[in-house]
């Protein structure tokens, strides 16, 4: 899956409703809900979403300003342990982290994924203790 890095401090929502003009809600209207969200850090998106985001006029500006960075089809299991750890540190999407945890990765990367998941789930986690563990693993 293509990976897009959101370097801003806030989520960016997008809708792919225009790609399917037949998509209608129960009242026959085009859906207006956000169908995707790029949280800060790394985000895995579908090919369709990646093409849409890279060609959308507003998003193009974000790519040009390097607020968004397209990383292509990233396979974390093929990366060196150091690159994989750097990618995990920038990822705040639990679904992506859980998917990565199920892949064949070095133990240090898996432990870092677990630390990242716990830090997201428990925002009261001691910051310096978490950072000390991340620095020790990474």
C-alpha positions in Angstrom: 0.0 0.0 0.0 1.2 3.5 -0.6 2.3 5.4 2.4 1.9 9.2 2.9 3.6 11.0 5.8 1.6 13.9 7.3 4.2 16.3 8.8 1.6 18.7 10.2 0.4 18.5 13.8 -3.3 18.0 12.8 -5.3 15.3 10.9 -6.2 16.0 7.3 -9.5 14.6 6.1 -10.4 13.7 2.5 -13.4 12.3 0.6 -13.3 10.1 -2.4 -17.0 10.4 -3.1 -16.4 12.2 -6.5 -14.6 9.0 -7.8 -17.9 7.1 -7.8 -20.7 9.4 -9.1 -23.3 6.7 -8.4 -22.4 6.7 -4.7 -25.5 8.0 -2.8 -26.7 7.9 0.7 -30.2 6.6 1.7 -31.8 9.9 0.8 -30.2 9.9 -2.7 -27.5 12.6 -1.9 -23.8 12.4 -2.6 -22.1 11.5 0.6 -20.5 14.4 2.4 -18.7 12.5 5.1 -14.9 12.2 5.3 -13.9 8.8 4.0 -10.3 9.0 5.0 -8.0 10.8 7.4 -4.3 11.4 7.3 -3.2 11.5 11.0 0.1 13.1 11.8 2.9 10.7 10.9 2.8 7.8 8.5 -0.5 6.7 6.9 -1.1 3.7 4.6 -3.7 4.6 2.0 -5.3 2.7 -1.0 -3.9 3.3 -4.5 -7.1 5.1 -5.3 -6.7 7.5 -2.4 -3.0 8.1 -3.1 -3.8 9.0 -6.8 -6.6 11.3 -5.6 -4.5 13.1 -3.0 -1.5 13.6 -5.3 -3.7 15.2 -8.0 -6.1 17.2 -5.8 -5.3 21.0 -6.2 -5.3 21.7 -2.5 -3.3 18.6 -1.6 -0.8 19.3 -4.3 0.2 22.5 -2.4 0.6 20.4 0.8 2.9 18.1 -1.1 4.9 21.0 -2.6 5.2 22.6 0.8 6.4 19.2 2.1 3.5 19.1 4.7 2.7 15.8 3.1 5.3 13.4 1.7 4.5 10.5 -0.6 6.7 7.4 0.2 5.2 5.0 -2.4 4.6 1.4 -1.6 6.5 0.9 1.6 7.1 -2.6 2.9 8.3 -2.3 6.4 9.3 -6.0 6.5 11.9 -5.3 3.8 13.5 -2.3 5.5 16.5 -2.3 7.7 15.8 -2.3 11.4 16.9 1.3 11.7 14.6 2.6 8.9 11.7 0.5 10.2 12.2 1.9 13.8 12.2 5.5 12.4 9.0 4.8 10.5 7.3 3.3 13.6 8.3 6.4 15.7 6.4 8.6 13.1 3.3 6.4 13.0 0.2 7.2 15.2 -2.4 5.2 13.4 -3.3 2.1 15.5 -4.6 0.1 12.5 -1.3 0.5 10.7 0.7 -0.3 13.8 -1.3 -3.5 14.5 -0.9 -4.6 10.9 2.9 -4.1 11.1 3.0 -6.0 14.4 1.7 -9.1 12.6 4.5 -9.0 10.0 7.8 -10.7 10.2 10.0 -8.1 11.8 13.1 -8.0 14.0 12.3 -8.2 17.8 13.5 -4.6 18.4 11.1 -3.3 15.9 8.2 -5.3 17.3 8.9 -4.0 20.8 9.0 -0.5 19.5 5.6 -1.0 17.8 4.2 -2.3 21.2 5.7 0.8 23.0 4.1 3.1 20.3 0.7 1.3 20.6 0.8 1.6 24.4 1.8 5.3 24.3 -1.2 6.1 21.9 -3.6 4.1 24.1 -2.4 5.6 27.3 -1.8 9.3 26.9 -0.9 9.6 30.6 2.2 7.4 30.1 5.3 9.0 31.5 6.8 10.9 28.6 10.5 10.6 29.8 10.1 6.9 30.5 8.5 6.3 27.1 11.2 8.3 25.4 14.0 6.5 27.3 12.6 3.1 26.1 12.3 4.4 22.5 15.8 5.8 22.5 17.1 2.5 24.0 15.4 0.4 21.3 16.0 2.8 18.4 
